[in-house]
Amino acid sequence: MRMRRSSPPAPADPILRWLCRSVFASAIAYFIAFGLVQTMVRWSPTHAHDAALAGQPIAIAMLPLLILVGFAWQSHQRGMMLLGLLGGIIGLTGWIL
């Protein structure tokens, strides 16, 4: 009994790939913006409320830019690597300070 070769897998649906990429970029961008606000609160523990109020507009302004960087910057891998690097820098800044 001869085994038949299976056909190569079909390429992923471009709409599904686009949707997954945009959701992933949005989630990473949201966590970077959230980390930015948390870092600002840690920088000024005595004035945490004021620091959060100052950090929220900055994070809201950065969010669309971060989503665009992660999703549409020349290639999916470069954008996600840049978002990961930014998230790591913000996370380390909040952890060290």
C-alpha atoms as a printed R data frame, in Angstrom:
   type eleno elety resid chain resno      x      y      z
1  ATOM     1    CA   MET     A     1  0.000  0.000  0.000
2  ATOM     2    CA   ARG     A     2  1.521  3.223 -1.135
3  ATOM     3    CA   MET     A     3  1.187  6.370  0.948
4  ATOM     4    CA   ARG     A     4  0.118  9.405 -0.933
5  ATOM     5    CA   ARG     A     5  2.048 12.555 -0.474
6  ATOM     6    CA   SER     A     6  0.023 15.157  1.221
7  ATOM     7    CA   SER     A     7 -0.265 18.487 -0.467
8  ATOM     8    CA   PRO     A     8  1.574 21.415  1.078
9  ATOM     9    CA   PRO     A     9 -0.434 23.334  3.624
10 ATOM    10    CA   ALA     A    10 -2.552 26.096  2.221
11 ATOM    11    CA   PRO     A    11 -1.346 29.598  2.958
12 ATOM    12    CA   ALA     A    12 -2.973 31.189  5.946
13 ATOM    13    CA   ASP     A    13 -5.973 33.313  5.236
14 ATOM    14    CA   PRO     A    14 -4.641 36.870  4.792
15 ATOM    15    CA   ILE     A    15 -7.579 38.394  6.641
16 ATOM    16    CA   LEU     A    16 -7.040 36.119  9.638
17 ATOM    17    CA   ARG     A    17 -3.308 36.835  9.594
18 ATOM    18    CA   TRP     A    18 -4.002 40.586  9.422
19 ATOM    19    CA   LEU     A    19 -6.501 40.349 12.277
20 ATOM    20    CA   CYS     A    20 -4.143 38.363 14.510
21 ATOM    21    CA   ARG     A    21 -1.285 40.741 13.814
22 ATOM    22    CA   SER     A    22 -3.379 43.817 14.569
23 ATOM    23    CA   VAL     A    23 -4.729 42.332 17.812
24 ATOM    24    CA   PHE     A    24 -1.226 41.347 18.920
25 ATOM    25    CA   ALA     A    25  0.213 44.777 18.068
26 ATOM    26    CA   SER     A    26 -2.666 46.495 19.869
27 ATOM    27    CA   ALA     A    27 -2.209 44.376 22.993
28 ATOM    28    CA   ILE     A    28  1.536 45.008 23.131
29 ATOM    29    CA   ALA     A    29  1.010 48.738 22.520
30 ATOM    30    CA   TYR     A    30 -1.577 48.869 25.319
31 ATOM    31    CA   PHE     A    31  0.779 47.180 27.776
32 ATOM    32    CA   ILE     A    32  3.582 49.584 26.825
33 ATOM    33    CA   ALA     A    33  1.295 52.576 27.426
34 ATOM    34    CA   PHE     A    34  0.119 51.064 30.725
35 ATOM    35    CA   GLY     A    35  3.740 50.447 31.734
36 ATOM    36    CA   LEU     A    36  4.556 54.065 30.936
37 ATOM    37    CA   VAL     A    37  1.832 55.296 33.290
38 ATOM    38    CA   GLN     A    38  2.950 52.863 36.002
39 ATOM    39    CA   THR     A    39  6.562 54.002 35.592
40 ATOM    40    CA   MET     A    40  5.548 57.633 35.972
41 ATOM    41    CA   VAL     A    41  3.650 56.756 39.154
42 ATOM    42    CA   ARG     A    42  6.711 54.953 40.532
43 ATOM    43    CA   TRP     A    43  8.936 57.945 39.754
44 ATOM    44    CA   SER     A    44  6.826 60.151 42.006
45 ATOM    45    CA   PRO     A    45  5.324 58.027 44.801
46 ATOM    46    CA   THR     A    46  4.409 61.077 46.909
47 ATOM    47    CA   HIS     A    47  2.396 62.568 44.041
48 ATOM    48    CA   ALA     A    48  1.140 59.353 42.471
49 ATOM    49    CA   HIS     A    49 -2.249 60.787 41.509
50 ATOM    50    CA   ASP     A    50 -0.701 63.767 39.717
51 ATOM    51    CA   ALA     A    51  1.843 61.540 37.973
52 ATOM    52    CA   ALA     A    52 -0.929 59.239 36.740
53 ATOM    53    CA   LEU     A    53 -2.920 62.226 35.487
54 ATOM    54    CA   ALA     A    54  0.158 63.482 33.626
55 ATOM    55    CA   GLY     A    55  1.020 60.046 32.213
56 ATOM    56    CA   GLN     A    56 -2.421 59.140 30.887
57 ATOM    57    CA   PRO     A    57 -2.591 61.758 28.093
58 ATOM    58    CA   ILE     A    58  0.938 60.841 27.039
59 ATOM    59    CA   ALA     A    59  0.017 57.157 26.925
60 ATOM    60    CA   ILE     A    60 -3.202 57.882 25.032
61 ATOM    61    CA   ALA     A    61 -1.290 59.971 22.486
62 ATOM    62    CA   MET     A    62  1.357 57.242 22.092
63 ATOM    63    CA   LEU     A    63 -1.093 54.362 21.704
64 ATOM    64    CA   PRO     A    64 -2.063 54.883 18.020
65 ATOM    65    CA   LEU     A    65  1.555 55.485 17.104
66 ATOM    66    CA   LEU     A    66  2.636 52.297 18.872
67 ATOM    67    CA   ILE     A    67 -0.080 50.305 17.118
68 ATOM    68    CA   LEU     A    68  1.039 51.655 13.743
69 ATOM    69    CA   VAL     A    69  4.688 50.924 14.519
70 ATOM    70    CA   GLY     A    70  3.915 47.371 15.567
71 ATOM    71    CA   PHE     A    71  1.526 46.599 12.759
72 ATOM    72    CA   ALA     A    72  2.638 48.481  9.709
73 ATOM    73    CA   TRP     A    73  6.324 49.278  9.949
74 ATOM    74    CA   GLN     A    74  7.752 47.693  6.759
75 ATOM    75    CA   SER     A    75  7.482 44.170  8.103
76 ATOM    76    CA   HIS     A    76  5.699 42.409 10.897
77 ATOM    77    CA   GLN     A    77  8.896 41.184 12.554
78 ATOM    78    CA   ARG     A    78 10.604 44.584 12.721
79 ATOM    79    CA   GLY     A    79  7.578 46.311 14.190
80 ATOM    80    CA   MET     A    80  7.024 43.648 16.836
81 ATOM    81    CA   MET     A    81 10.721 43.623 17.734
82 ATOM    82    CA   LEU     A    82 10.646 47.395 18.159
83 ATOM    83    CA   LEU     A    83  7.556 47.195 20.362
84 ATOM    84    CA   GLY     A    84  9.193 44.470 22.420
85 ATOM    85    CA   LEU     A    85 12.297 46.603 22.829
86 ATOM    86    CA   LEU     A    86 10.247 49.621 23.896
87 ATOM    87    CA   GLY     A    87  8.281 47.501 26.354
88 ATOM    88    CA   GLY     A    88 11.491 46.083 27.785
89 ATOM    89    CA   ILE     A    89 13.000 49.535 28.226
90 ATOM    90    CA   ILE     A    90  9.887 50.853 29.963
91 ATOM    91    CA   GLY     A    91  9.670 47.728 32.116
92 ATOM    92    CA   LEU     A    92 13.321 47.946 33.139
93 ATOM    93    CA   THR     A    93 12.990 51.653 33.855
94 ATOM    94    CA   GLY     A    94 10.027 51.009 36.126
95 ATOM    95    CA   TRP     A    95 11.773 48.090 37.812
96 ATOM    96    CA   ILE     A    96 15.093 49.855 38.386
97 ATOM    97    CA   LEU     A    97 13.657 53.159 39.557
